[in-house]
């Protein structure tokens, strides 16, 4: 296979980078990781050298560039079919793609008010109602999916899938901000947090000294 390089942002903050990184690790892909620090004077120029769209993550595979977290995950699914990154059942697969797309395009209030800060612990006196509505929707979705697929394994659709990678940053947010969870939602969060790739990413975040001013105004 041609050489693969995944360009990512800061591990403490970059939820979009985390998603395809988890998928590639879970699939057993061999790839080089290159971190481009975000919010630096040369960030835009460095990313533009790799991805004309100006964003990370970006996967360089041979002379092909694939950008956008979900697109990279779909590409990994095609490269590593044995990893079964989507559910095998057609209806479950359609649902997994639906909840992944919902995460990809939605939950803006939660993103704004509870940005990913993986290595931190932050007490919020109040969660804005619009962010709380996002949290409630996610918890309800997870509860229903775990109810339906409990017998098949501990992840949303039984086995680990792209859907779990898409929601992994939410698990991190819930831990950082002390969002209350219980029952099957708490068990699911512990399962995702304990995934070896998630723990490897967390260790990388813990070691980072880089800061992003827009997330650290306080």
MDTraj code that builds the backbone (N, CA, C; nanometers):
import mdtraj as md
import numpy as np

residues = "UNK UNK UNK UNK UNK UNK UNK UNK UNK UNK UNK UNK UNK UNK UNK UNK UNK UNK UNK UNK UNK UNK UNK UNK UNK UNK UNK UNK UNK UNK UNK UNK UNK UNK UNK UNK UNK UNK UNK UNK UNK UNK UNK UNK UNK UNK UNK UNK UNK UNK UNK UNK UNK UNK UNK UNK UNK UNK UNK UNK UNK UNK UNK UNK UNK UNK UNK UNK UNK UNK UNK UNK UNK UNK UNK UNK UNK UNK UNK UNK UNK UNK UNK UNK UNK UNK UNK UNK UNK UNK UNK UNK UNK UNK UNK UNK UNK UNK UNK UNK UNK UNK UNK UNK UNK UNK UNK UNK UNK UNK UNK UNK UNK UNK UNK UNK UNK UNK UNK UNK UNK UNK UNK UNK UNK UNK UNK UNK UNK UNK UNK UNK UNK UNK UNK UNK UNK UNK UNK UNK UNK UNK UNK UNK UNK UNK UNK UNK UNK UNK UNK UNK UNK UNK UNK UNK UNK UNK UNK UNK UNK UNK UNK UNK UNK UNK UNK UNK UNK UNK UNK UNK UNK UNK UNK UNK UNK UNK UNK UNK UNK UNK UNK UNK UNK UNK UNK UNK UNK UNK UNK UNK UNK UNK UNK UNK UNK UNK UNK UNK UNK UNK UNK UNK UNK UNK UNK UNK UNK UNK UNK UNK UNK UNK UNK UNK UNK UNK".split()
xyz = np.array([
    [0.0834, -0.1192, 0.0000],
    [0.0000, 0.0000, 0.0000],
    [0.0874, 0.1250, 0.0000],
    [0.0416, 0.2273, -0.0703],
    [0.1160, 0.3522, -0.0749],
    [0.1206, 0.4175, 0.0632],
    [0.2208, 0.4999, 0.0826],
    [0.2409, 0.5651, 0.2113],
    [0.1222, 0.6541, 0.2468],
    [0.0824, 0.6486, 0.3752],
    [-0.0285, 0.7293, 0.4233],
    [0.0221, 0.8247, 0.5314],
    [-0.0199, 0.9509, 0.5215],
    [0.0123, 1.0508, 0.6228],
    [-0.1155, 1.1222, 0.6615],
    [-0.1433, 1.1261, 0.7919],
    [-0.2608, 1.1974, 0.8415],
    [-0.2148, 1.3251, 0.9092],
    [-0.2597, 1.4380, 0.8564],
    [-0.2291, 1.5689, 0.9137],
    [-0.3425, 1.6050, 1.0099],
    [-0.3045, 1.6368, 1.1322],
    [-0.4033, 1.6623, 1.2366],
    [-0.3748, 1.7949, 1.3061],
    [-0.4728, 1.8407, 1.3853],
    [-0.4541, 1.9564, 1.4713],
    [-0.4214, 1.9121, 1.6129],
    [-0.4178, 2.0073, 1.7039],
    [-0.3832, 1.9800, 1.8428],
    [-0.4722, 1.8712, 1.9022],
    [-0.4119, 1.7744, 1.9682],
    [-0.4889, 1.6627, 2.0221],
    [-0.5802, 1.7044, 2.1368],
    [-0.5442, 1.8066, 2.2097],
    [-0.6292, 1.8506, 2.3190],
    [-0.7599, 1.9111, 2.2695],
    [-0.7578, 1.9714, 2.1522],
    [-0.8718, 2.0491, 2.1042],
    [-0.9398, 1.9946, 1.9774],
    [-0.8659, 1.9287, 1.8907],
    [-0.9157, 1.9021, 1.7555],
    [-1.0033, 1.7776, 1.7490],
    [-1.1310, 1.7972, 1.7758],
    [-1.2256, 1.6861, 1.7701],
    [-1.2346, 1.6264, 1.6303],
    [-1.2252, 1.7112, 1.5293],
    [-1.2340, 1.6614, 1.3920],
    [-1.1157, 1.5735, 1.3573],
    [-0.9982, 1.6033, 1.4102],
    [-0.8806, 1.5201, 1.3843],
    [-0.8897, 1.3861, 1.4559],
    [-0.9468, 1.3886, 1.5767],
    [-0.9587, 1.2658, 1.6543],
    [-1.0362, 1.1582, 1.5796],
    [-1.1418, 1.1964, 1.5131],
    [-1.2332, 1.0976, 1.4538],
    [-1.1655, 1.0047, 1.3534],
    [-1.1051, 1.0557, 1.2457],
    [-1.0412, 0.9635, 1.1511],
    [-0.9178, 0.8964, 1.2087],
    [-0.8508, 0.9613, 1.3029],
    [-0.7349, 0.8998, 1.3688],
    [-0.7779, 0.7723, 1.4398],
    [-0.8887, 0.7786, 1.5129],
    [-0.9412, 0.6598, 1.5800],
    [-0.9746, 0.5494, 1.4806],
    [-1.0403, 0.5878, 1.3727],
    [-1.0824, 0.4883, 1.2730],
    [-0.9615, 0.4198, 1.2106],
    [-0.8614, 0.4971, 1.1721],
    [-0.7426, 0.4383, 1.1108],
    [-0.6694, 0.3475, 1.2090],
    [-0.6585, 0.3909, 1.3344],
    [-0.5934, 0.3075, 1.4350],
    [-0.6710, 0.1786, 1.4572],
    [-0.8021, 0.1908, 1.4691],
    [-0.8843, 0.0720, 1.4921],
    [-0.8735, -0.0253, 1.3749],
    [-0.8623, 0.0282, 1.2544],
    [-0.8535, -0.0560, 1.1352],
    [-0.7160, -0.1199, 1.1190],
    [-0.6186, -0.0789, 1.2009],
    [-0.4845, -0.1342, 1.1897],
    [-0.4020, -0.0722, 1.0792],
    [-0.4400, 0.0465, 1.0346],
    [-0.3675, 0.1126, 0.9257],
    [-0.2292, 0.1574, 0.9728],
    [-0.1341, 0.1509, 0.8823],
    [-0.0010, 0.2050, 0.9068],
    [0.0050, 0.3430, 0.8432],
    [0.0227, 0.4447, 0.9262],
    [0.0261, 0.5802, 0.8727],
    [0.1159, 0.6678, 0.9585],
    [0.1707, 0.7698, 0.8955],
    [0.2491, 0.8685, 0.9668],
    [0.1562, 0.9796, 1.0133],
    [0.1796, 1.0278, 1.1305],
    [0.0995, 1.1358, 1.1883],
    [0.1807, 1.2642, 1.1883],
    [0.1230, 1.3721, 1.1355],
    [0.1900, 1.5010, 1.1379],
    [0.0951, 1.6053, 1.1958],
    [0.1367, 1.6652, 1.3043],
    [0.0541, 1.7636, 1.3723],
    [0.0883, 1.9047, 1.3250],
    [-0.0138, 1.9780, 1.2841],
    [0.0010, 2.1193, 1.2491],
    [-0.0678, 2.2001, 1.3587],
    [0.0089, 2.2673, 1.4442],
    [-0.0535, 2.3422, 1.5540],
    [-0.1526, 2.4456, 1.5019],
    [-0.2679, 2.4512, 1.5643],
    [-0.3731, 2.5428, 1.5221],
    [-0.3562, 2.6787, 1.5894],
    [-0.4153, 2.7796, 1.5277],
    [-0.4140, 2.9168, 1.5816],
    [-0.2740, 2.9747, 1.5971],
    [-0.1844, 2.9366, 1.5074],
    [-0.0501, 2.9917, 1.5043],
    [-0.0349, 3.0801, 1.3804],
    [0.0636, 3.1720, 1.3787],
    [0.0791, 3.2615, 1.2633],
    [0.0970, 3.1887, 1.1308],
    [0.1580, 3.0703, 1.1340],
    [0.1848, 2.9977, 1.0093],
    [0.0895, 2.8819, 0.9850],
    [-0.0159, 2.8706, 1.0680],
    [-0.1065, 2.7557, 1.0562],
    [-0.1698, 2.7466, 0.9181],
    [-0.2294, 2.8551, 0.8718],
    [-0.2999, 2.8527, 0.7427],
    [-0.2052, 2.8181, 0.6286],
    [-0.0860, 2.8729, 0.6305],
    [0.0098, 2.8466, 0.5238],
    [0.0535, 2.7007, 0.5240],
    [0.0741, 2.6453, 0.6420],
    [0.1170, 2.5052, 0.6508],
    [0.0074, 2.4095, 0.6049],
    [-0.1156, 2.4398, 0.6426],
    [-0.2258, 2.3530, 0.5992],
    [-0.2456, 2.3633, 0.4485],
    [-0.2352, 2.4840, 0.3937],
    [-0.2563, 2.5044, 0.2501],
    [-0.1569, 2.4255, 0.1667],
    [-0.0396, 2.3969, 0.2202],
    [0.0581, 2.3169, 0.1485],
    [0.0120, 2.1725, 0.1310],
    [-0.0781, 2.1307, 0.2188],
    [-0.1269, 1.9927, 0.2169],
    [-0.2667, 1.9833, 0.1574],
    [-0.3540, 2.0747, 0.2002],
    [-0.4953, 2.0681, 0.1652],
    [-0.5432, 2.2040, 0.1171],
    [-0.5731, 2.2189, -0.0104],
    [-0.6210, 2.3476, -0.0624],
    [-0.7481, 2.3971, 0.0048],
    [-0.8251, 2.3069, 0.0650],
    [-0.9463, 2.3481, 0.1358],
    [-0.9144, 2.4192, 0.2663],
    [-0.7905, 2.4104, 0.3110],
    [-0.7475, 2.4868, 0.4275],
    [-0.7876, 2.4320, 0.5617],
    [-0.8122, 2.3002, 0.5691],
    [-0.8554, 2.2410, 0.6960],
    [-0.7760, 2.1137, 0.7271],
    [-0.7661, 2.0858, 0.8553],
    [-0.7245, 1.9533, 0.8997],
    [-0.8428, 1.8920, 0.9751],
    [-0.8538, 1.7594, 0.9725],
    [-0.7566, 1.6630, 0.9240],
    [-0.7550, 1.6528, 0.7716],
    [-0.6430, 1.6022, 0.7230],
    [-0.6285, 1.5714, 0.5815],
    [-0.5421, 1.4466, 0.5711],
    [-0.5849, 1.3544, 0.4891],
    [-0.5113, 1.2301, 0.4692],
    [-0.4432, 1.2337, 0.3338],
    [-0.3129, 1.2178, 0.3337],
    [-0.2360, 1.2077, 0.2105],
    [-0.2034, 1.0609, 0.1886],
    [-0.2549, 1.0043, 0.0797],
    [-0.2320, 0.8637, 0.0471],
    [-0.1742, 0.8576, -0.0931],
    [-0.0433, 0.8360, -0.0996],
    [0.0235, 0.8476, -0.2292],
    [0.0158, 0.9924, -0.2740],
    [-0.0421, 1.0139, -0.3929],
    [-0.0587, 1.1514, -0.4418],
    [-0.2016, 1.2015, -0.4263],
    [-0.2838, 1.1271, -0.3503],
    [-0.4244, 1.1609, -0.3305],
    [-0.4433, 1.2269, -0.1946],
    [-0.5173, 1.3382, -0.1909],
    [-0.5504, 1.4037, -0.0655],
    [-0.6995, 1.3857, -0.0383],
    [-0.7307, 1.3367, 0.0804],
    [-0.8701, 1.3232, 0.1235],
    [-0.8868, 1.4090, 0.2474],
    [-0.9845, 1.4987, 0.2460],
    [-1.0063, 1.5848, 0.3618],
    [-1.1497, 1.5697, 0.4099],
    [-1.1749, 1.6244, 0.5257],
    [-1.3005, 1.6122, 0.5980],
    [-1.3014, 1.4790, 0.6740],
    [-1.3322, 1.4877, 0.8027],
    [-1.3276, 1.3704, 0.8898],
    [-1.4094, 1.2529, 0.8380],
    [-1.5341, 1.2800, 0.8014],
    [-1.6211, 1.1710, 0.7590],
    [-1.5757, 1.1117, 0.6261],
    [-1.5258, 1.1955, 0.5358],
    [-1.4752, 1.1451, 0.4083],
    [-1.3546, 1.0537, 0.4297],
    [-1.2669, 1.0905, 0.5220],
    [-1.1508, 1.0063, 0.5516],
    [-1.1958, 0.8740, 0.6116],
    [-1.2954, 0.8791, 0.7000],
    [-1.3476, 0.7562, 0.7595],
    [-1.4082, 0.6650, 0.6527],
    [-1.4831, 0.7218, 0.5605],
    [-1.5408, 0.6422, 0.4509],
    [-1.4306, 0.5811, 0.3648],
    [-1.3267, 0.6572, 0.3406],
    [-1.2132, 0.6078, 0.2621],
    [-1.1463, 0.4909, 0.3342],
    [-1.1294, 0.5031, 0.4662],
    [-1.0720, 0.3941, 0.5439],
    [-1.1587, 0.2694, 0.5366],
    [-1.2899, 0.2888, 0.5351],
    [-1.3807, 0.1751, 0.5232],
    [-1.3584, 0.0997, 0.3931],
    [-1.3298, 0.1725, 0.2870],
    [-1.3037, 0.1081, 0.1578],
    [-1.1673, 0.0396, 0.1547],
    [-1.0691, 0.1007, 0.2208],
    [-0.9344, 0.0429, 0.2210],
    [-0.9235, -0.0801, 0.3101],
    [-1.0008, -0.0828, 0.4178],
    [-0.9875, -0.1884, 0.5179],
    [-1.1230, -0.2553, 0.5441],
    [-1.1753, -0.3260, 0.4460],
    [-1.3093, -0.3858, 0.4618],
    [-1.3177, -0.4866, 0.5756],
    [-1.2074, -0.5531, 0.6071],
    [-1.2103, -0.6524, 0.7144],
    [-1.2337, -0.5887, 0.8514],
    [-1.2067, -0.4604, 0.8635],
    [-1.2280, -0.3914, 0.9908],
    [-1.3753, -0.3691, 1.0197],
    [-1.4605, -0.3834, 0.9180],
    [-1.6057, -0.3676, 0.9334],
    [-1.6387, -0.2379, 1.0069],
    [-1.5991, -0.1283, 0.9454],
    [-1.6153, 0.0030, 1.0077],
    [-1.7582, 0.0555, 1.0026],
    [-1.8427, -0.0066, 0.9251],
    [-1.9871, 0.0166, 0.9305],
    [-2.0555, -0.1151, 0.9652],
    [-2.1733, -0.1117, 1.0266],
    [-2.2462, -0.2359, 1.0547],
    [-2.2722, -0.3146, 0.9265],
    [-2.2751, -0.4446, 0.9387],
    [-2.2966, -0.5303, 0.8215],
    [-2.4426, -0.5327, 0.7776],
    [-2.5344, -0.5197, 0.8713],
    [-2.6764, -0.5166, 0.8377],
    [-2.7104, -0.3850, 0.7678],
    [-2.7833, -0.3914, 0.6588],
    [-2.8107, -0.2727, 0.5774],
    [-2.8888, -0.1659, 0.6538],
    [-2.9894, -0.2076, 0.7310],
    [-3.0690, -0.1098, 0.8050],
    [-2.9859, -0.0452, 0.9159],
    [-2.9080, -0.1264, 0.9866],
    [-2.8215, -0.0710, 1.0915],
    [-2.7169, 0.0207, 1.0305],
    [-2.6663, -0.0174, 0.9138],
    [-2.5659, 0.0654, 0.8456],
    [-2.6240, 0.2010, 0.8061],
    [-2.7465, 0.2007, 0.7575],
    [-2.8119, 0.3265, 0.7213],
    [-2.8317, 0.4139, 0.8442],
    [-2.8686, 0.3523, 0.9561],
    [-2.8872, 0.4275, 1.0794],
    [-2.7533, 0.4824, 1.1295],
    [-2.6491, 0.4007, 1.1193],
    [-2.5163, 0.4449, 1.1626],
    [-2.4700, 0.5641, 1.0800],
    [-2.4957, 0.5601, 0.9517],
    [-2.4590, 0.6735, 0.8668],
    [-2.5436, 0.7962, 0.9019],
    [-2.6684, 0.7747, 0.9374],
    [-2.7562, 0.8860, 0.9729],
    [-2.7091, 0.9568, 1.0992],
    [-2.6787, 0.8792, 1.2040],
    [-2.6353, 0.9439, 1.3281],
    [-2.4962, 1.0054, 1.3124],
    [-2.4149, 0.9479, 1.2253],
    [-2.2828, 1.0062, 1.1987],
    [-2.2973, 1.1391, 1.1261],
    [-2.3872, 1.1439, 1.0296],
    [-2.4113, 1.2687, 0.9571],
    [-2.4724, 1.3737, 1.0488],
    [-2.5591, 1.3300, 1.1413],
    [-2.6171, 1.4233, 1.2383],
    [-2.5077, 1.4867, 1.3232],
    [-2.4123, 1.4053, 1.3657],
    [-2.3005, 1.4578, 1.4435],
    [-2.2150, 1.5507, 1.3581],
    [-2.1942, 1.5130, 1.2354],
    [-2.1080, 1.5883, 1.1443],
    [-2.1613, 1.7292, 1.1191],
    [-2.2915, 1.7426, 1.1087],
    [-2.3493, 1.8716, 1.0681],
    [-2.4249, 1.9427, 1.1799],
    [-2.4428, 1.8775, 1.2932],
    [-2.5289, 1.9333, 1.3959],
    [-2.4595, 1.9635, 1.5272],
    [-2.5427, 1.9856, 1.6296],
    [-2.4981, 2.0080, 1.7662],
    [-2.4050, 2.1283, 1.7786],
    [-2.4384, 2.2357, 1.7078],
    [-2.3523, 2.3544, 1.7057],
    [-2.3428, 2.4207, 1.8427],
    [-2.4514, 2.4234, 1.9170],
    [-2.4488, 2.4888, 2.0481],
    [-2.3547, 2.4166, 2.1429],
    [-2.3572, 2.2843, 2.1411],
    [-2.2661, 2.2091, 2.2264],
    [-2.1212, 2.2343, 2.1864],
    [-2.0954, 2.2384, 2.0568],
    [-1.9592, 2.2666, 2.0102],
    [-1.9118, 2.4032, 2.0607],
    [-2.0022, 2.5009, 2.0557],
    [-1.9652, 2.6373, 2.0941],
    [-1.9414, 2.6501, 2.2441],
    [-2.0304, 2.5937, 2.3229],
    [-2.0244, 2.6165, 2.4667],
    [-1.9431, 2.5114, 2.5419],
    [-1.9225, 2.3942, 2.4805],
    [-1.8444, 2.2884, 2.5429],
    [-1.7377, 2.2394, 2.4449],
    [-1.6431, 2.3254, 2.4067],
    [-1.5397, 2.2826, 2.3127],
    [-1.4551, 2.1704, 2.3716],
    [-1.4008, 2.0863, 2.2863],
    [-1.3198, 1.9760, 2.3355],
    [-1.1908, 2.0296, 2.3968],
    [-1.1694, 1.9939, 2.5218],
    [-1.0441, 2.0215, 2.5932],
    [-1.0119, 1.8932, 2.6684],
    [-0.9546, 1.7985, 2.5988],
    [-0.9500, 1.6608, 2.6466],
    [-0.8781, 1.6446, 2.7796],
    [-0.7741, 1.7215, 2.8042],
    [-0.6959, 1.6969, 2.9252],
    [-0.7407, 1.7819, 3.0440],
    [-0.8498, 1.8528, 3.0300],
    [-0.8917, 1.9443, 3.1346],
    [-1.0187, 1.8968, 3.2054],
    [-1.0420, 1.9537, 3.3220],
    [-1.1645, 1.9300, 3.3984],
    [-1.2229, 2.0660, 3.4342],
    [-1.3447, 2.0941, 3.3862],
    [-1.4024, 2.2277, 3.3960],
    [-1.5427, 2.2184, 3.4557],
    [-1.5670, 2.2984, 3.5572],
    [-1.7013, 2.3041, 3.6155],
    [-1.7803, 2.4169, 3.5508],
    [-1.8959, 2.3847, 3.5008],
    [-1.9869, 2.4840, 3.4438],
    [-2.1014, 2.5080, 3.5412],
    [-2.1207, 2.6323, 3.5805],
    [-2.2338, 2.6637, 3.6677],
    [-2.3664, 2.6458, 3.5960],
    [-2.3616, 2.6653, 3.4639],
    [-2.4853, 2.6575, 3.3859],
    [-2.4525, 2.6188, 3.2429],
    [-2.5276, 2.5253, 3.1887],
    [-2.5168, 2.4901, 3.0474],
    [-2.6302, 2.5606, 2.9747],
    [-2.5994, 2.6411, 2.8723],
    [-2.7053, 2.7112, 2.7994],
    [-2.8117, 2.6146, 2.7484],
    [-2.9376, 2.6566, 2.7480],
    [-3.0471, 2.5665, 2.7082],
    [-3.0272, 2.5018, 2.5713],
    [-2.9741, 2.5780, 2.4759],
    [-2.9561, 2.5216, 2.3430],
    [-2.8496, 2.4117, 2.3417],
    [-2.7449, 2.4270, 2.4244],
    [-2.6439, 2.3226, 2.4368],
    [-2.7003, 2.2024, 2.5117],
    [-2.7812, 2.2285, 2.6132],
    [-2.8439, 2.1199, 2.6877],
    [-2.9365, 2.0388, 2.5980],
    [-3.0047, 2.1059, 2.5063],
    [-3.0915, 2.0344, 2.4118],
    [-3.0091, 1.9397, 2.3247],
    [-2.8911, 1.9838, 2.2816],
    [-2.8006, 1.8964, 2.2054],
    [-2.7613, 1.7747, 2.2889],
    [-2.7246, 1.7999, 2.4144],
    [-2.6830, 1.6912, 2.5032],
    [-2.7973, 1.5916, 2.5233],
    [-2.9172, 1.6424, 2.5435],
    [-3.0326, 1.5554, 2.5645],
    [-3.0583, 1.4684, 2.4418],
    [-3.0444, 1.5271, 2.3245],
    [-3.0656, 1.4505, 2.2011],
    [-2.9610, 1.3395, 2.1878],
    [-2.8366, 1.3704, 2.2191],
    [-2.7312, 1.2703, 2.2082],
    [-2.7536, 1.1567, 2.3077],
    [-2.7855, 1.1907, 2.4299],
    [-2.8080, 1.0868, 2.5301],
    [-2.9257, 0.9976, 2.4929],
    [-3.0312, 1.0570, 2.4377],
    [-3.1475, 0.9785, 2.3959],
    [-3.1115, 0.8859, 2.2797],
    [-3.0327, 0.9368, 2.1855],
    [-2.9906, 0.8565, 2.0710],
    [-2.9051, 0.7391, 2.1156],
    [-2.8082, 0.7660, 2.2015],
    [-2.7229, 0.6585, 2.2517],
    [-2.8037, 0.5537, 2.3271],
    [-2.8983, 0.5997, 2.4068],
    [-2.9804, 0.5062, 2.4848],
    [-3.0577, 0.4121, 2.3926],
    [-3.1169, 0.4678, 2.2894],
    [-3.1943, 0.3852, 2.1959],
    [-3.1048, 0.2882, 2.1196],
    [-2.9898, 0.3351, 2.0748],
    [-2.9000, 0.2478, 1.9989],
    [-2.8445, 0.1359, 2.0855],
    [-2.8101, 0.1663, 2.2088],
    [-2.7596, 0.0614, 2.2965],
    [-2.8700, -0.0386, 2.3307],
    [-2.9915, 0.0089, 2.3442],
    [-3.1030, -0.0827, 2.3702],
    [-3.1189, -0.1810, 2.2553],
    [-3.1074, -0.1315, 2.1342],
    [-3.1273, -0.2158, 2.0166],
    [-3.0121, -0.3116, 1.9906],
    [-2.8909, -0.2717, 2.0276],
    [-2.7731, -0.3490, 1.9854],
    [-2.6915, -0.4033, 2.1017],
    [-2.7506, -0.4073, 2.2206],
    [-2.6770, -0.4516, 2.3392],
    [-2.6217, -0.5924, 2.3242],
    [-2.6966, -0.6790, 2.2612],
    [-2.6540, -0.8187, 2.2508],
    [-2.5363, -0.8376, 2.1562],
    [-2.5121, -0.7388, 2.0686],
    [-2.4074, -0.7530, 1.9670],
    [-2.2722, -0.6998, 2.0109],
    [-2.2676, -0.6282, 2.1244],
    [-2.1413, -0.5712, 2.1700],
    [-2.1646, -0.4400, 2.2422],
    [-2.0580, -0.3763, 2.2942],
    [-2.0741, -0.2614, 2.3828],
    [-2.0792, -0.1252, 2.3148],
    [-2.0651, -0.1215, 2.1816],
    [-2.0657, 0.0069, 2.1122],
    [-2.2061, 0.0376, 2.0586],
    [-2.2212, 0.1504, 1.9919],
    [-2.3540, 0.1943, 1.9494],
    [-2.4267, 0.0900, 1.8664],
    [-2.3517, 0.0229, 1.7775],
    [-2.4126, -0.0784, 1.6911],
    [-2.3541, -0.2165, 1.7191],
    [-2.3076, -0.2356, 1.8391],
    [-2.2478, -0.3632, 1.8776],
    [-2.0967, -0.3539, 1.8733],
    [-2.0403, -0.3739, 1.7537],
    [-1.8977, -0.3583, 1.7355],
    [-1.8599, -0.2135, 1.7074],
    [-1.7336, -0.1812, 1.7274],
    [-1.6859, -0.0459, 1.7010],
    [-1.7108, -0.0088, 1.5554],
    [-1.7596, 0.1131, 1.5337],
    [-1.7878, 0.1590, 1.3976],
    [-1.7493, 0.3058, 1.3839],
    [-1.7610, 0.3559, 1.2637],
    [-1.7356, 0.4975, 1.2380],
    [-1.8259, 0.5848, 1.3251],
    [-1.9467, 0.5377, 1.3515],
    [-2.0383, 0.6145, 1.4364],
    [-1.9771, 0.6400, 1.5736],
    [-1.9089, 0.5417, 1.6290],
    [-1.8455, 0.5599, 1.7596],
    [-1.7317, 0.6610, 1.7512],
    [-1.6571, 0.6581, 1.6433],
    [-1.5501, 0.7564, 1.6248],
    [-1.6074, 0.8966, 1.6115],
    [-1.7204, 0.9093, 1.5444],
    [-1.7809, 1.0411, 1.5285],
    [-1.8257, 1.0988, 1.6625],
    [-1.8674, 1.0131, 1.7549],
    [-1.9156, 1.0613, 1.8850],
    [-1.8090, 1.0556, 1.9947],
    [-1.6920, 1.0054, 1.9644],
    [-1.5858, 0.9976, 2.0656],
    [-1.5528, 1.1342, 2.1260],
    [-1.5463, 1.2436, 2.0472],
    [-1.5216, 1.3735, 2.1098],
    [-1.6313, 1.4161, 2.2072],
    [-1.7527, 1.3686, 2.1862],
    [-1.8608, 1.4000, 2.2798],
    [-1.8356, 1.3308, 2.4136],
    [-1.7883, 1.2075, 2.4076],
    [-1.7515, 1.1372, 2.5308],
    [-1.6473, 1.2184, 2.6066],
    [-1.5490, 1.2705, 2.5340],
    [-1.4461, 1.3539, 2.5969],
    [-1.5067, 1.4801, 2.6576],
    [-1.5956, 1.5441, 2.5838],
    [-1.6616, 1.6651, 2.6366],
    [-1.7396, 1.6346, 2.7637],
    [-1.8130, 1.5257, 2.7649],
    [-1.8914, 1.4906, 2.8830],
    [-1.8011, 1.4747, 3.0049],
    [-1.6830, 1.4171, 2.9857],
    [-1.5891, 1.4009, 3.0967],
    [-1.5323, 1.5360, 3.1401],
    [-1.4928, 1.6174, 3.0442],
    [-1.4310, 1.7463, 3.0756],
    [-1.5246, 1.8349, 3.1558],
    [-1.6517, 1.8415, 3.1148],
    [-1.7463, 1.9358, 3.1756],
    [-1.8376, 1.8710, 3.2802],
    [-1.8117, 1.7451, 3.3115],
    [-1.8910, 1.6788, 3.4137],
    [-2.0367, 1.6648, 3.3782],
    [-2.0668, 1.6419, 3.2498],
    [-2.2058, 1.6224, 3.2083],
    [-2.2568, 1.4914, 3.2693],
    [-2.3672, 1.4949, 3.3424],
    [-2.4143, 1.3730, 3.4104],
    [-2.4632, 1.2668, 3.3131],
    [-2.4182, 1.1454, 3.3355],
    [-2.4627, 1.0302, 3.2570],
    [-2.4850, 0.9146, 3.3532],
    [-2.5741, 0.8254, 3.3148],
    [-2.5956, 0.7072, 3.3972],
    [-2.6416, 0.5929, 3.3086],
    [-2.6579, 0.4779, 3.3682],
    [-2.7096, 0.3623, 3.2964],
    [-2.6295, 0.3260, 3.1740],
    [-2.7000, 0.2972, 3.0636],
    [-2.6329, 0.2514, 2.9431],
    [-2.5468, 0.3619, 2.8815],
    [-2.5834, 0.4875, 2.9027],
    [-2.5026, 0.5980, 2.8490],
    [-2.3691, 0.6045, 2.9215],
    [-2.3700, 0.5910, 3.0525],
    [-2.2454, 0.5905, 3.1291],
    [-2.1572, 0.4728, 3.0883],
    [-2.2180, 0.3561, 3.0712],
    [-2.1417, 0.2379, 3.0310],
    [-2.0811, 0.2571, 2.8925],
    [-2.1588, 0.3164, 2.8034],
    [-2.1068, 0.3417, 2.6686],
    [-1.9898, 0.4393, 2.6732],
    [-2.0019, 0.5455, 2.7514],
    [-1.8931, 0.6428, 2.7618],
    [-1.7659, 0.5762, 2.8131],
    [-1.7785, 0.4885, 2.9117],
    [-1.6611, 0.4194, 2.9643],
    [-1.5994, 0.3281, 2.8594],
    [-1.6833, 0.2650, 2.7781],
    [-1.6332, 0.1770, 2.6728],
    [-1.5520, 0.2546, 2.5707],
    [-1.6035, 0.3675, 2.5259],
    [-1.5318, 0.4488, 2.4271],
    [-1.4036, 0.5046, 2.4876],
    [-1.4119, 0.5535, 2.6109],
    [-1.2953, 0.6127, 2.6762],
    [-1.1835, 0.5100, 2.6938],
    [-1.2207, 0.3846, 2.7170],
    [-1.1216, 0.2793, 2.7402],
    [-1.0616, 0.2227, 2.6120],
    [-1.1167, 0.2584, 2.4967],
    [-1.0618, 0.2059, 2.3710],
    [-0.9129, 0.2403, 2.3647],
    [-0.8268, 0.1443, 2.3292],
    [-0.6822, 0.1703, 2.3282],
    [-0.6421, 0.2912, 2.2450],
    [-0.7057, 0.3107, 2.1308],
    [-0.6714, 0.4264, 2.0476],
    [-0.7139, 0.5565, 2.1142],
    [-0.8276, 0.5557, 2.1820],
    [-0.8727, 0.6756, 2.2532],
    [-0.7739, 0.7104, 2.3641],
    [-0.7263, 0.6108, 2.4352],
    [-0.6302, 0.6352, 2.5416],
    [-0.4957, 0.6820, 2.4870],
    [-0.4572, 0.6316, 2.3715],
    [-0.3331, 0.6782, 2.3090],
    [-0.3445, 0.8249, 2.2690],
    [-0.4584, 0.8625, 2.2134],
    [-0.4809, 1.0037, 2.1786],
    [-0.4814, 1.0896, 2.3043],
    [-0.5464, 1.0422, 2.4110],
    [-0.5501, 1.1177, 2.5358],
    [-0.4088, 1.1409, 2.5896],
    [-0.3242, 1.0391, 2.5828],
    [-0.1864, 1.0544, 2.6290],
    [-0.1138, 1.1619, 2.5491],
    [-0.1392, 1.1659, 2.4192],
    [-0.0801, 1.2699, 2.3364],
    [-0.1303, 1.4079, 2.3746],
    [-0.2600, 1.4177, 2.4051],
    [-0.3172, 1.5461, 2.4471],
    [-0.2566, 1.5918, 2.5788],
    [-0.2376, 1.4983, 2.6711],
    [-0.1800, 1.5317, 2.8010],
    [-0.0393, 1.5887, 2.7875],
    [0.0333, 1.5414, 2.6865],
    [0.1724, 1.5838, 2.6686],
    [0.1853, 1.7177, 2.5969],
    [0.0779, 1.7653, 2.5379],
    [0.0848, 1.8897, 2.4605],
    [0.1017, 2.0120, 2.5505],
    [0.1817, 2.1052, 2.5037],
    [0.1971, 2.2337, 2.5714],
    [0.1334, 2.3469, 2.4915],
    [0.0918, 2.3172, 2.3697],
    [0.0352, 2.4190, 2.2820],
    [-0.1036, 2.4596, 2.3298],
    [-0.1353, 2.5866, 2.3165],
    [-0.2644, 2.6385, 2.3575],
    [-0.3348, 2.7038, 2.2397],
    [-0.4669, 2.7080, 2.2469],
    [-0.5468, 2.7785, 2.1469],
    [-0.6181, 2.8923, 2.2173],
    [-0.5788, 3.0146, 2.1836],
    [-0.6285, 3.1321, 2.2551],
    [-0.7794, 3.1437, 2.2531],
    [-0.8433, 3.1070, 2.1438],
    [-0.9899, 3.1252, 2.1346],
    [-1.0646, 3.0323, 2.2301],
    [-0.9987, 2.9242, 2.2757],
    [-1.0598, 2.8334, 2.3716],
    [-1.0117, 2.8556, 2.5134],
    [-0.9175, 2.9470, 2.5325],
    [-0.8572, 2.9673, 2.6637],
    [-0.8588, 3.1143, 2.7025],
    [-0.9741, 3.1779, 2.6869],
    [-0.9851, 3.3201, 2.7161],
    [-0.9914, 3.3452, 2.8663],
    [-1.0410, 3.2491, 2.9391],
    [-1.0566, 3.2678, 3.0845],
    [-0.9227, 3.2592, 3.1556],
])
top = md.Topology()
chain = top.add_chain()
for i, resn in enumerate(residues, 1):
    res = top.add_residue(resn, chain, resSeq=i)
    for name in ("N", "CA", "C"):
        top.add_atom(name, md.element.get_by_symbol(name[0]), res)
traj = md.Trajectory(xyz[None], top)
